[in-house]
């Protein structure tokens, strides 16, 4: 029993270490995309957009009215601008807080998700959609509340624009500045938008668990050594995770734009609904989807790897229990 416990503990520690390493590598490689996405969501970029006159007919007087229509720069244009004006190092702004927060946030999330799933399975029909929705929502609520100060500092660092050669603030300087100018409440700006973003997590896990059930029902017959079936299951789970995350991101993406606006320094955006109204009125509804392409490129592969690895860890631990 002692040896069994040691083996299980060793496997658990290896899994945690692999999560940490995988999360670190993923954060480093996807940091430029996250910086570009945050800049695209920013109001400062929106107001620097190019304006073209648009003629509207059918007014009461019969005359055409010229109304400006903003055209936001694309991903590659923002990338070029950052490289020319700020240098390549600016593409890794906010990497420090990201590396500090990525492992704890995932650990908290999956721990809360597993515990909530056990609890809700005893209340509702086990492993039903309502169980997955409630579990994902509860885990996201706890994680967002705990990690918001770190993500707030990360967003501020990514939005900071410094000319090439000047020294930007590091994470500690940024945190100190936020505390001095806005107090403790400043670290929780955008939290309401994060709570609205729980809908993305719920949609993602609801679709993922549904696809996982279908994959389980359509499993191949086991081969001689079981390798073919295991590999098929693993890649099937990766595909399910990619589809679920892509769908959820497209549906719930507007909360990301609102959250970035709320976290800007010296901004006119105060509350969630007030920000939504201002963005819609001043920039149009397409503004809620600025940076979506960068988000999909960054999140879909990352989520596919994380969820499939999580399932592998659960499988290995359950296999040892048996």
C-alpha positions as CSV (number, residue, x, y, z in Angstrom):
1,X,0.0,0.0,0.0
2,X,2.9,2.3,0.8
3,X,4.6,1.7,-2.5
4,X,1.2,2.1,-4.3
5,X,0.8,5.5,-2.6
6,X,4.3,6.6,-3.5
7,X,3.7,5.6,-7.1
8,X,0.4,7.6,-7.3
9,X,2.0,10.6,-5.6
10,X,5.0,10.4,-8.0
11,X,2.6,10.2,-11.0
12,X,0.6,13.2,-9.7
13,X,3.8,15.3,-9.3
14,X,5.0,14.3,-12.7
15,X,1.6,15.4,-14.1
16,X,1.7,18.7,-12.3
17,X,5.3,19.3,-13.6
18,X,4.2,18.5,-17.1
19,X,1.3,21.0,-16.8
20,X,3.8,23.6,-15.6
21,X,6.2,23.0,-18.4
22,X,3.5,22.8,-21.0
23,X,1.8,25.9,-19.8
24,X,5.2,27.8,-19.7
25,X,6.1,26.8,-23.2
26,X,2.6,27.6,-24.5
27,X,2.6,31.0,-22.8
28,X,5.9,31.9,-24.3
29,X,5.0,30.9,-27.9
30,X,1.6,32.5,-27.8
31,X,2.5,35.7,-26.0
32,X,3.0,37.8,-29.2
33,X,-0.5,36.7,-30.4
34,X,-2.0,37.7,-27.0
35,X,-0.3,41.2,-27.1
36,X,-1.6,41.8,-30.7
37,X,-5.1,40.6,-29.6
38,X,-5.1,42.9,-26.6
39,X,-4.0,45.9,-28.8
40,X,-6.7,45.2,-31.3
41,X,-9.3,45.2,-28.5
42,X,-8.1,48.5,-27.1
43,X,-10.0,51.7,-27.6
44,X,-6.7,53.5,-28.4
45,X,-6.3,51.4,-31.5
46,X,-9.9,51.9,-32.4
47,X,-9.7,55.7,-32.3
48,X,-6.5,55.6,-34.4
49,X,-8.3,53.6,-37.1
50,X,-8.6,54.9,-40.6
51,X,-11.9,56.6,-41.5
52,X,-13.7,56.5,-44.8
53,X,-16.7,58.5,-45.7
54,X,-19.9,56.6,-46.3
55,X,-22.9,58.1,-48.1
56,X,-26.3,57.3,-46.7
57,X,-29.4,58.1,-48.8
58,X,-33.1,58.2,-47.9
59,X,-33.0,61.1,-45.4
60,X,-36.0,63.3,-44.9
61,X,-34.5,66.1,-47.0
62,X,-33.3,63.7,-49.7
63,X,-29.7,64.8,-49.4
64,X,-26.9,62.4,-48.7
65,X,-25.3,62.4,-45.2
66,X,-21.6,61.6,-44.7
67,X,-21.0,59.4,-41.8
68,X,-17.5,58.2,-40.8
69,X,-17.0,54.4,-40.6
70,X,-13.9,53.1,-38.8
71,X,-11.8,50.4,-40.3
72,X,-9.6,48.7,-37.6
73,X,-6.1,47.6,-38.6
74,X,-5.6,43.8,-39.0
75,X,-3.4,41.4,-37.2
76,X,-0.4,41.8,-39.5
77,X,-0.6,45.6,-39.6
78,X,-0.6,45.8,-35.8
79,X,2.4,43.3,-35.7
80,X,4.3,45.5,-38.2
81,X,3.5,48.7,-36.2
82,X,4.8,47.1,-32.9
83,X,8.0,45.9,-34.5
84,X,8.7,49.2,-36.1
85,X,7.8,51.6,-33.3
86,X,8.5,49.5,-30.1
87,X,10.8,46.7,-31.1
88,X,10.4,42.8,-31.0
89,X,10.6,42.7,-27.1
90,X,7.3,44.5,-26.9
91,X,5.6,41.4,-28.4
92,X,6.4,39.7,-25.0
93,X,4.9,42.3,-22.8
94,X,3.0,40.8,-19.9
95,X,4.9,37.4,-20.2
96,X,6.0,37.6,-16.5
97,X,2.5,37.7,-15.0
98,X,1.3,35.1,-17.5
99,X,4.1,32.7,-16.5
100,X,3.3,33.3,-12.8
101,X,-0.5,32.8,-13.3
102,X,-0.8,30.1,-15.9
103,X,0.0,27.1,-13.7
104,X,-1.9,28.2,-10.6
105,X,-5.0,29.1,-12.6
106,X,-5.1,25.8,-14.4
107,X,-4.5,23.9,-11.1
108,X,-7.3,25.9,-9.3
109,X,-9.6,25.5,-12.3
110,X,-9.3,21.7,-12.7
111,X,-9.3,21.1,-9.0
112,X,-12.5,23.1,-8.6
113,X,-14.0,21.4,-11.7
114,X,-13.4,17.9,-10.5
115,X,-14.6,18.7,-7.0
116,X,-17.7,20.5,-8.3
117,X,-18.4,17.6,-10.7
118,X,-18.4,15.1,-7.8
119,X,-20.8,17.3,-5.8
120,X,-23.2,18.0,-8.7
121,X,-23.2,14.3,-9.7
122,X,-24.8,13.6,-6.3
123,X,-27.5,16.3,-6.9
124,X,-28.4,15.9,-10.6
125,X,-28.3,13.0,-13.1
126,X,-24.6,11.9,-13.0
127,X,-22.5,13.2,-15.9
128,X,-25.4,15.0,-17.5
129,X,-25.1,18.3,-19.3
130,X,-26.4,20.3,-16.3
131,X,-23.6,18.7,-14.2
132,X,-20.9,19.8,-16.7
133,X,-22.4,23.3,-17.0
134,X,-22.6,23.9,-13.3
135,X,-19.2,22.4,-12.7
136,X,-17.5,24.5,-15.4
137,X,-19.3,27.6,-14.2
138,X,-18.3,27.1,-10.6
139,X,-14.7,26.4,-11.4
140,X,-14.5,29.5,-13.7
141,X,-16.1,31.7,-11.0
142,X,-13.5,30.7,-8.4
143,X,-10.6,30.9,-10.8
144,X,-11.5,34.4,-12.2
145,X,-12.0,35.8,-8.7
146,X,-8.6,34.6,-7.5
147,X,-6.5,35.3,-10.6
148,X,-8.0,38.7,-11.8
149,X,-5.2,40.8,-10.1
150,X,-2.6,38.9,-12.1
151,X,-4.5,39.2,-15.4
152,X,-5.2,42.9,-14.7
153,X,-1.4,43.6,-14.4
154,X,-0.7,41.5,-17.5
155,X,-3.3,43.5,-19.6
156,X,-1.9,46.9,-18.4
157,X,1.6,45.8,-19.4
158,X,0.4,44.7,-22.8
159,X,-1.4,48.0,-23.4
160,X,1.6,50.1,-22.4
161,X,3.2,51.7,-25.5
162,X,6.9,52.6,-25.2
163,X,9.0,53.9,-28.1
164,X,11.9,51.8,-29.1
165,X,14.8,52.1,-26.6
166,X,12.8,53.3,-23.6
167,X,12.4,51.1,-20.6
168,X,8.8,49.9,-19.9
169,X,7.5,49.0,-16.4
170,X,8.0,45.5,-15.1
171,X,5.2,43.5,-13.4
172,X,6.1,44.7,-9.9
173,X,6.3,48.4,-11.0
174,X,3.0,48.0,-12.8
175,X,1.3,46.4,-9.8
176,X,2.7,49.2,-7.5
177,X,1.4,51.9,-9.9
178,X,-2.0,50.4,-10.1
179,X,-2.2,50.2,-6.3
180,X,-1.0,53.8,-5.8
181,X,-3.4,55.3,-8.4
182,X,-6.5,53.1,-8.0
183,X,-6.1,51.1,-4.8
184,X,-7.0,47.5,-4.2
185,X,-10.2,47.9,-6.4
186,X,-8.0,48.7,-9.4
187,X,-6.8,45.0,-9.4
188,X,-10.4,43.9,-9.9
189,X,-11.2,46.0,-12.9
190,X,-12.8,43.9,-15.6
191,X,-13.9,41.2,-13.2
192,X,-17.6,41.6,-14.2
193,X,-16.6,41.0,-17.8
194,X,-14.7,37.9,-16.6
195,X,-17.8,36.7,-14.9
196,X,-19.7,37.2,-18.1
197,X,-17.0,35.2,-19.8
198,X,-18.0,32.2,-17.7
199,X,-20.5,31.6,-20.4
200,X,-17.6,30.8,-22.8
201,X,-16.3,28.2,-20.3
202,X,-19.8,26.7,-19.9
203,X,-20.4,26.5,-23.6
204,X,-16.9,25.0,-24.2
205,X,-17.3,22.2,-21.6
206,X,-20.9,21.5,-22.6
207,X,-19.9,20.9,-26.2
208,X,-16.7,19.1,-25.2
209,X,-18.5,16.6,-22.8
210,X,-21.1,16.0,-25.5
211,X,-18.5,15.2,-28.1
212,X,-16.6,13.1,-25.6
213,X,-19.7,11.0,-25.1
214,X,-20.1,10.5,-28.8
215,X,-16.4,9.5,-29.1
216,X,-16.8,7.0,-26.3
217,X,-19.9,5.4,-27.9
218,X,-18.0,5.2,-31.3
219,X,-14.8,3.7,-29.9
220,X,-12.8,1.3,-32.0
221,X,-12.5,-2.3,-30.9
222,X,-9.3,-2.8,-28.9
223,X,-6.2,-3.9,-30.8
224,X,-3.7,-6.5,-29.5
225,X,-1.8,-4.1,-27.4
226,X,-4.3,-1.3,-27.0
227,X,-2.0,1.3,-28.5
228,X,-4.1,2.1,-31.6
229,X,-7.2,2.6,-29.5
230,X,-5.4,4.8,-27.0
231,X,-3.9,7.0,-29.6
232,X,-7.2,7.3,-31.5
233,X,-9.0,8.3,-28.2
234,X,-6.3,10.9,-27.4
235,X,-6.4,12.6,-30.8
236,X,-10.2,12.4,-30.8
237,X,-10.3,14.3,-27.5
238,X,-7.9,16.9,-28.9
239,X,-10.3,17.4,-31.9
240,X,-13.3,17.6,-29.5
241,X,-11.5,20.2,-27.4
242,X,-10.5,22.2,-30.5
243,X,-14.1,22.3,-31.8
244,X,-15.6,23.1,-28.5
245,X,-13.2,25.9,-27.7
246,X,-13.5,27.4,-31.2
247,X,-17.3,27.4,-31.0
248,X,-17.3,28.9,-27.5
249,X,-14.8,31.6,-28.4
250,X,-16.8,32.8,-31.4
251,X,-20.1,32.9,-29.4
252,X,-18.8,34.6,-26.2
253,X,-15.9,36.7,-27.6
254,X,-17.4,40.2,-27.0
255,X,-16.8,40.0,-23.3
256,X,-13.0,39.9,-24.0
257,X,-13.2,43.3,-25.8
258,X,-15.3,44.8,-22.9
259,X,-12.8,43.4,-20.3
260,X,-9.8,45.0,-22.1
261,X,-11.6,48.3,-22.3
262,X,-12.5,48.2,-18.5
263,X,-8.8,47.5,-17.7
264,X,-7.4,50.5,-19.7
265,X,-5.8,53.3,-17.7
266,X,-7.8,56.6,-17.4
267,X,-10.6,55.1,-19.4
268,X,-14.2,56.4,-19.8
269,X,-15.4,52.8,-19.5
270,X,-16.8,52.2,-16.0
271,X,-19.2,49.3,-16.0
272,X,-19.9,46.2,-18.1
273,X,-23.2,47.4,-19.7
274,X,-22.1,51.0,-20.0
275,X,-19.0,49.8,-21.9
276,X,-21.0,47.6,-24.2
277,X,-23.3,50.5,-25.0
278,X,-20.5,52.9,-25.8
279,X,-18.6,50.4,-28.0
280,X,-21.8,49.6,-30.0
281,X,-22.7,53.2,-30.4
282,X,-19.3,54.7,-31.2
283,X,-17.7,51.8,-33.2
284,X,-20.4,49.4,-34.3
285,X,-21.1,45.8,-33.4
286,X,-18.1,44.5,-35.4
287,X,-15.8,46.2,-32.8
288,X,-16.9,43.4,-30.4
289,X,-14.9,40.9,-32.5
290,X,-11.6,42.8,-32.9
291,X,-8.8,40.4,-32.3
292,X,-10.9,37.2,-32.7
293,X,-8.6,35.7,-35.3
294,X,-5.6,36.1,-33.1
295,X,-7.6,34.6,-30.2
296,X,-8.6,31.6,-32.2
297,X,-5.0,30.9,-33.4
298,X,-3.8,31.3,-29.8
299,X,-6.5,29.4,-27.8
300,X,-7.6,26.5,-29.9
301,X,-4.4,24.5,-30.0
302,X,-3.6,25.4,-26.4
303,X,-7.0,24.3,-25.2
304,X,-6.8,21.1,-27.2
305,X,-3.5,20.2,-25.6
306,X,-4.6,21.1,-22.1
307,X,-7.9,19.2,-22.1
308,X,-6.5,16.1,-23.7
309,X,-3.6,16.1,-21.3
310,X,-6.1,16.5,-18.4
311,X,-8.1,13.5,-19.7
312,X,-4.8,11.5,-20.0
313,X,-3.9,12.3,-16.4
314,X,-7.4,11.3,-15.1
315,X,-7.1,8.1,-17.2
316,X,-3.7,7.2,-15.7
317,X,-4.8,7.9,-12.1
318,X,-8.0,5.9,-12.5
319,X,-6.1,3.1,-14.2
320,X,-3.8,3.0,-11.1
321,X,-6.7,3.0,-8.8
322,X,-8.0,-0.1,-10.5
